[in-house]
Every structure is written in C-alpha cells, then in structure tokens.
Amino acid sequence: MKTVKISLNSIDKVKSFVNDITKFDVDFDLVSGRYVIDAKSIMGIFSLDLSKPIDLNIHAEGDAAEILEILAPYLIQ
C-alpha cells in the first residue's frame, strides 16, 4: 500500500479524479480525519472536507508508478 496527499478543491477536479482512478482495478481509499471512504465514490468524496489535503491510500501490488503518473495533477508535494 502507498499513501499520498492529494487536493480535490473543485467539482471538476473531483469528477476527473474519479474518472482517472476507475480505470485501475485497484482499491483506493480517501482518509480525512477519522473518515475512510472509497475514492471511486463521488458521493463519498463530497461528504469530506475538500478544503484541506486528503490522504489517498493506494492498495496496489508492487509498483504504483503508472497510477502516480496519472494522479500527478492532484498530488501535493
């Protein structure tokens, strides 16, 4: 599992984020405080506080380089 910080601070960003990660047959969780939701759920994402960075857990086997490349626009360094 790999964890990265992402920012989803607009409706368009949320929609494109969900479209990007649904292409992968991997589980993704978003963690905000004590809440953990399925990152492929648009309704779940909108239940979070999107004004702050969110932790994204990527449950991928092996190297997640391809996934991280696609997620580059959302990542916070």
C-alpha positions in Angstrom: 0.0 0.0 0.0 1.2 3.5 -0.8 -0.2 6.7 0.8 0.0 10.1 -0.9 -1.6 13.5 -0.1 -3.9 14.9 -2.7 -6.0 18.1 -3.2 -9.6 17.9 -4.7 -10.6 21.6 -4.2 -13.1 21.9 -7.1 -16.0 19.9 -8.5 -14.2 19.4 -11.8 -11.2 18.1 -10.1 -13.3 15.5 -8.2 -15.0 14.4 -11.4 -11.8 14.0 -13.3 -10.1 12.3 -10.3 -12.8 9.6 -10.1 -12.7 9.1 -13.9 -8.9 8.6 -13.8 -8.9 6.1 -10.9 -11.8 4.0 -12.1 -9.5 2.9 -15.0 -7.5 0.9 -12.5 -8.5 -2.5 -11.0 -7.1 -1.4 -7.6 -8.7 -0.3 -4.4 -8.3 3.4 -3.4 -9.3 4.9 0.0 -9.5 8.5 0.9 -8.7 9.3 4.6 -9.8 12.6 6.2 -9.6 12.7 9.9 -11.4 9.6 11.2 -13.4 9.1 8.0 -12.3 6.5 5.4 -14.3 6.4 2.1 -14.0 4.6 -1.2 -12.1 7.0 -3.5 -14.2 5.8 -6.5 -17.4 7.1 -4.9 -18.2 10.7 -6.0 -20.9 11.0 -3.3 -18.4 9.8 -0.7 -15.8 12.3 -1.7 -18.3 15.2 -1.4 -19.0 14.1 2.1 -15.4 15.0 3.1 -13.9 18.5 3.8 -12.4 19.2 0.5 -10.7 22.5 1.6 -7.9 20.5 3.2 -5.4 18.0 1.7 -6.7 14.4 1.9 -4.7 11.2 2.3 -5.1 8.7 -0.6 -4.3 5.1 0.1 -3.5 3.1 -3.0 -3.8 -0.7 -2.4 -1.7 -1.7 -5.4 0.5 -4.8 -5.7 4.1 -3.8 -6.4 5.0 -0.6 -8.1 2.3 2.2 -8.3 4.4 4.4 -10.7 1.7 4.3 -13.5 -1.0 5.2 -11.1 1.1 8.1 -9.6 1.8 9.4 -13.1 -2.0 9.6 -13.8 -2.6 11.2 -10.4 0.1 13.8 -10.8 -2.3 16.8 -11.2 -3.9 16.0 -7.8 -0.7 15.3 -5.8 0.6 17.7 -3.2 4.4 17.6 -2.8 
